[in-house]
Amino acid sequence: MMMFIDKEPHGVFFLIDNKSFYASCEAVQRGFNPLKIPLVVLSEQENTNGGLILATSPEAKRLFHLKANVSRQRNLPQDPRLCVVPPRMNLYIKRNLQINQIFTEFASEQDVWPYSIDESIVDMTHSWKLFGNTPREVARVIQKTVRKRLGLYTTVGIGDNPVQAKIALDVYAKHTSELIGEIHYETVPKTIWPIDNLTDVWGIGNRTAKHLNRLGIHNMYELAHTNPYLLKQEMGVIGEQLFATAWGVDRSKVSHKPVTKSASLGNSQVLPRDYLGQQEIETVIKEIGEQVAARLRHHHKLASCLSLSIGFSYAAIAEDGRGGFHHALRLPPCNNNREIVKQLIFMFRQDWNGQAVRNIAVYTSRLTPDTHQQLDLFMNPNRQIKNEKLGYVIDEIHQKFGFTKLVYATSLTTGGTAIERSKMVGGHNGGNSYE
């Protein structure tokens, strides 16, 4: 295999992670060093069944052994040194945009790919020589630039391709004093093969690791020296990709943006409590349905397929034996509030028998451009056209004056959630990015 490595794509790639991003943003906003203050970002209790820790600073991890997205409010110690703050998603989005803007000062915009809200892949192949003598030196320049302008620390993985950079970041960079790690084709036997814990490697979760274990593969060395045809036979295309990862091979191009083959639009919500009454459940279904219809109109799309997923509460699951139900149906292409809500309520009533509901999801697919309106022969055409225009008028009011300036009366009832959801970003408090 090593003799073919020279034929693989070679470049200079940085995978840059913003260290403890949410917690670091909050620390800097309060005038603290992100690495020295014990701080956690705690989500709203009503949205996460008692409060979930979204982010922890390195010092909070060290002192109190807290883990993001695992620990809950009940795990927080009663220690005056610990700073507990609510999330501000607007602030984190703003910082993410600012950080990626800095990256475009070192590489062209098409060579910067925001991988997540706290990670970015930067193809430095054509530009790194403009900023230093080695890629590692350039990585230090980028780190210092982000630190000076925004007060945030960044961790950098360097590789000949994105997968090498990702493994260098996750396995090595986060544990070095400079917060930089490197992997290259020639160092794969010394950097990737010694990894004993398969789940430490990007792309290998617990289920995949167990599957590999059943094949007699327990570490990256064994994965690299397994017959690739056997891996493909047992695991399909994923088996081939895992074999390539074990050899540090990645042929993806950052500048090539993937195109979604089958687009869909939708929304979902975890309810703040168990909903038992039919009226309050249908109120939320109506609100989410109208929000999805508004998204369709915003993207100038019509949907021909509508789906509804209902998740039961823990108590209902134990009693009913099901976790919930899912329905989908075809409908004439539309983005009309009334039609979408009507079909959602119909699907809900088909299979609901009084169970307590905790999750609701609405999605649309088979999208087509909104270039026409299909009329019903059994309804007044003028009325249909007016109903169609009404949705766009409401959208304009919401866009100009804010969502809360025009809401249905049902959203003001105890079961309504639309007003509270309008204040959230990514399911959490949006906050004020300028605070």
HELIX and SHEET records of a PDB file:
HELIX    1   1 MET A    2  LYS A    7  5                                   6    
HELIX    2   2 PHE A   21  GLN A   29  1                                   9    
HELIX    3   3 GLN A   45  ASN A   47  5                                   3    
HELIX    4   4 PRO A   58  PHE A   64  1                                   7    
HELIX    5   5 GLN A   73  ASN A   75  5                                   3    
HELIX    6   6 MET A   89  PHE A  103  1                                  15    
HELIX    7   7 GLU A  109  ASP A  111  5                                   3    
HELIX    8   8 TRP A  128  LEU A  130  5                                   3    
HELIX    9   9 PRO A  135  LEU A  150  1                                  16    
HELIX   10  10 PRO A  162  ILE A  167  1                                   6    
HELIX   11  11 ALA A  168  TYR A  172  3                                   5    
HELIX   12  12 ALA A  173  HIS A  175  5                                   3    
HELIX   13  13 TYR A  185  THR A  187  5                                   3    
HELIX   14  14 VAL A  188  THR A  191  1                                   4    
HELIX   15  15 LEU A  198  ASP A  200  5                                   3    
HELIX   16  16 ASN A  206  ARG A  214  1                                   9    
HELIX   17  17 MET A  220  ALA A  224  1                                   5    
HELIX   18  18 PRO A  228  MET A  235  1                                   8    
HELIX   19  19 VAL A  237  ALA A  246  1                                  10    
HELIX   20  20 GLN A  278  HIS A  298  1                                  21    
HELIX   21  21 TYR A  314  ASP A  320  1                                   7    
HELIX   22  22 ASN A  337  ASP A  351  1                                  15    
HELIX   23  23 PRO A  381  PHE A  401  1                                  21    
HELIX   24  24 PHE A  403  LYS A  405  5                                   3    
HELIX   25  25 ALA A  409  LEU A  412  5                                   4    
HELIX   26  26 ALA A  418  ARG A  421  1                                   4    
SHEET    1   A 5 VAL A 112  PRO A 114  0                                        
SHEET    2   A 5 GLU A 119  ASP A 123 -1                                        
SHEET    3   A 5 PHE A  13  ASN A  18 -1                                        
SHEET    4   A 5 THR A 154  GLY A 159 -1                                        
SHEET    5   A 5 ILE A 180  ILE A 183  1                                        
SHEET    1   B 3 ILE A  53  THR A  56  0                                        
SHEET    2   B 3 LEU A  39  LEU A  42 -1                                        
SHEET    3   B 3 CYS A  83  VAL A  85  1                                        
SHEET    1   C 4 LEU A 265  TYR A 275  0                                        
SHEET    2   C 4 VAL A 357  PRO A 369 -1                                        
SHEET    3   C 4 LYS A 301  PHE A 312 -1                                        
SHEET    4   C 4 GLY A 324  CYS A 334 -1                                        
SHEET    1   D 2 MET A 424  VAL A 425  0                                        
SHEET    2   D 2 HIS A 428  ASN A 429 -1                                        
END                                                                             
